[in-house]
Amino acid sequence: MYTPKPIDTSKISLPEELLQLTEEIAENVHDNWSIGRISEGWTYGEQRDDVKKTHPCLVPYSDLSDSEKSYDRTTALETLKLIVALGYRIEKD
């Protein structure tokens, strides 16, 4: 049986500039997901249909509902927190 064991990032507090980066990463995550789907033959559809390969999230990030954006934001935020938890620093040139 699979038991997920992610690295604990609950005590990581990110500085404001990294929190602002979260939204840009979230949009990029969505765009990469979309490219993958489109390359597999998926198109926009009002409902997800695995047989017809349609998906309602094949729209620009800005057009996603807040609940859909939340998934990408969480992925971005947890990735940033993991990088910090592993001892790396993120600096902007």
Contacts in CASP RR format, 6 or more apart in sequence:
PFRMAT RR
TARGET T0000
AUTHOR 0000-0000-0000
METHOD contacts of the structure
MODEL  1
MYTPKPIDTSKISLPEELLQLTEEIAENVHDNWSIGRISEGWTYGEQRDD
VKKTHPCLVPYSDLSDSEKSYDRTTALETLKLIVALGYRIEKD
6 78 0 8 1.000
7 82 0 8 1.000
7 85 0 8 1.000
7 86 0 8 1.000
8 85 0 8 1.000
9 78 0 8 1.000
9 81 0 8 1.000
9 82 0 8 1.000
9 84 0 8 1.000
9 85 0 8 1.000
12 81 0 8 1.000
12 84 0 8 1.000
12 85 0 8 1.000
14 77 0 8 1.000
14 80 0 8 1.000
14 81 0 8 1.000
14 84 0 8 1.000
17 92 0 8 1.000
18 80 0 8 1.000
18 84 0 8 1.000
18 90 0 8 1.000
19 77 0 8 1.000
21 76 0 8 1.000
21 80 0 8 1.000
21 90 0 8 1.000
22 73 0 8 1.000
22 76 0 8 1.000
22 77 0 8 1.000
22 80 0 8 1.000
23 73 0 8 1.000
23 76 0 8 1.000
25 75 0 8 1.000
25 76 0 8 1.000
25 79 0 8 1.000
25 80 0 8 1.000
26 61 0 8 1.000
26 69 0 8 1.000
26 72 0 8 1.000
26 73 0 8 1.000
26 75 0 8 1.000
26 76 0 8 1.000
27 61 0 8 1.000
27 72 0 8 1.000
29 72 0 8 1.000
29 75 0 8 1.000
29 76 0 8 1.000
30 57 0 8 1.000
30 61 0 8 1.000
30 64 0 8 1.000
30 69 0 8 1.000
30 72 0 8 1.000
31 61 0 8 1.000
33 57 0 8 1.000
34 57 0 8 1.000
34 58 0 8 1.000
36 42 0 8 1.000
37 55 0 8 1.000
37 58 0 8 1.000
38 58 0 8 1.000
40 53 0 8 1.000
41 53 0 8 1.000
42 53 0 8 1.000
42 54 0 8 1.000
42 55 0 8 1.000
42 58 0 8 1.000
43 53 0 8 1.000
43 54 0 8 1.000
43 55 0 8 1.000
43 58 0 8 1.000
44 54 0 8 1.000
44 55 0 8 1.000
44 56 0 8 1.000
44 58 0 8 1.000
44 59 0 8 1.000
45 54 0 8 1.000
45 55 0 8 1.000
45 56 0 8 1.000
45 58 0 8 1.000
46 54 0 8 1.000
46 56 0 8 1.000
47 54 0 8 1.000
47 56 0 8 1.000
48 54 0 8 1.000
48 55 0 8 1.000
48 56 0 8 1.000
57 64 0 8 1.000
57 68 0 8 1.000
61 69 0 8 1.000
61 72 0 8 1.000
64 72 0 8 1.000
80 90 0 8 1.000
83 90 0 8 1.000
84 90 0 8 1.000
END
